[in-house]
Amino acid sequence: MPTIATSSIITNLKNQVIQEINADSALTALIESSSETLPGSCLFPYKKLPEINTSIPTYLTVQVHLFPSVSGKAWVRPTLELWIFSSPTHILIEGGENTESRNDAIARLLDEKFNGRSDLGGFGPLSLVSSREGAIEDSYYYRRLIFETKDLNAKR
């Protein structure tokens, strides 16, 4: 039976990801927060569902999940899930002849920042395995990124 890594991975990885996003000037510029710091205002360590009457035009959520290996060995698959939400009035970045989705631009930067990284959370390289977009009624557009990695829990 596979062992599951300790839950400390969850908080550790979330904190590292949130710190890196908050310290990235290109990401904070795209989010366009009026707050000095993103955590707690536009960057949440839990799944925050969009509210229709909100003053947050764009925000990100960070979740970490632990799944057992399908091979039955002592591996688990920590999964980093990032959601990007933008309101209809904030979804497009307009400049010159180009119009780009804010969610796509943020996702591109997150992919560049985290895909292939081995120095977060103390386990193997993160790999982007899913990038999906959609809408929640007429209130928000989203892009959901899922990164997977491996962790050998040798201490248990």
N, C-alpha and C positions, 0 to 999 in steps of 0.2 A: 504494500500500500504506500502511495507517495506521501511524503511529509510536506507540510505547508510551512513556508518560511514564517518567521515571527511577524506579528502585525506592526512592529516598529518600522518595517519597510514602507508601510503606507504613509505614515507621517513624515518620515525622512525624505522620501521621494517627492511628496507634495511640497514640502518646504523648500527643497532645492529647486524645483521647477518654478515655483512662485517667485523665489528670489531672482532667478535668472530672467524671467519675463519682466519683472519689475525694474531690473537694472538695464534692460535693453531699450535704448532711446528710440530706435526705429519702431519697436512694438508699441511703446507708450505713445508715440506720436500718432500711430494709426488708431489706437484706441481713443485718443483725444479726450482723456479724462480731465475734469476740472479739479480733481483732487491731486494733492502732492504725491500721494502714494496709492498705487492700484489695489493692494490687498485690502479687502473689506469694502471697497467702493466699486471697483470694476473687475476684480480678480478674486474668485471665491474658491476655497478648498472643499467645495461640495457642489452638488448639482443644484443650481438655483434656476428655477423655472421662470421664464419671462412673465412679467406682469404687464397688462395693457397700459395702465396708468403709471408709468415710471419715468423718471428723469434720466435713466441710464441708457444712452443711445447704443453703446457697444460694451459688452463685457465678456469675460472668459471664466470658465469653471474648470477645475482640475480634480479628477478622481483617479484613484489607484485601486485596482482589483487584483486579487490573488487567485489563480486557477491552478488546479493540480495538473501535472503532466499526463498526457494520454498514454505515455509509454509505461507507466507504473514505476518509474525510477524516482529517485529523490529530488527531482526537479519540479519547480513550479514555474508558472508563467506570470510574473508580475505584468500587469497591463496598465499603461498610462492612458487615460482618456481625457482629451481636451475638447471642450465645447466652446465655440465662438458664436455669440449672439449679436445681431445688429438689427436695430429698428428700421422700418422702411425708409425713414427720412435720413438714415445714416449709412445705408448699405453701399451706396456708390461713392467712389472716390473719383471726382471729376478733375481733369487737368488737361488742357489742350485738346487734342483730338482723341485721346484715350479715356475710356471710362472703365474702371475696374471695380469689382466687388471688394469691399473692405474685408469681408470674411476670407476671400481667396488670398488677398494680399497678406493678411495676418497668418493664415495657414501656411503660406509659402515660407514666411520667416520662421515660424515654429518648426516646420519640416527641416529647414536649413540648420536651425539651432539644435534640435534634439535627435534627428535621424542619424544613427551610427554611433552615437555617444555611448561610452562605456564607463564614464566617470560619475554617473549619477546613481545614487541608491546603493552602490556597492555590488552591482551585478553586471552581467554581460551587456553587449551593445543593444541599444533601442533600435527597433525597426518599425517604420511606418507600415502598418498592415491594412489600414482603412482610412479613407477620407471621403465622407459623404456629406451632401448638403440637402437642405430642405427648408420648410417653413412651418411655423407654428401659427396656424390660422393667419390672420392678417397683421399680427402684432410683431413678430420677429422672424428674421431669416437666420439660419444656423449653418455651421459647418462643424462636423464631428470628426476629430482625428483620433486614431487609436494606434498606439505604439506598443509593441510587445518586446519582451526580453526573457532571459532565463536567469534563474538563481539556483545555485546548488546549496541547499541547506545542510552543510556538513556538520553542524554543531548539534543536531538533534539525533 
